[in-house]
């Protein structure tokens, strides 16, 4: 069993991950409307990844005989002023999620919940990658805000679909 305090925070994090999923969908739709298919596809993929993170957390709670409680989430920001704003928002979101994930790991340690601490290790690694990805993308879209072709080329070159991470936790329902 997971520590009760950890399980409660993990249930809250499920909501955070689903909110991130929705926000990335809104970003994808923005780029789709601008006829930026590569950038839209990148954000659709990011949305699916955030949903998968929530599903991994749900599976962990199920595996540790804890109740899964899916919280309500706020509506995402749907309107953006330009091509830079969604990526800037995404970077801020990833930095916030990093703090949340770090807090979960800290709670697991404080509770001597070793299994939950081990579970969170993958998410720590994942957040380093997510922040780096969004930081790089923000630099590119800021530098080339008036040249969507260059942005599209960068996304196509640097963010094509990769292999699944064999070390990732199980996804509920998969």
Order of alpha helices (4+ residues) and beta strands (2+ residues): alpha-alpha-alpha-alpha-alpha
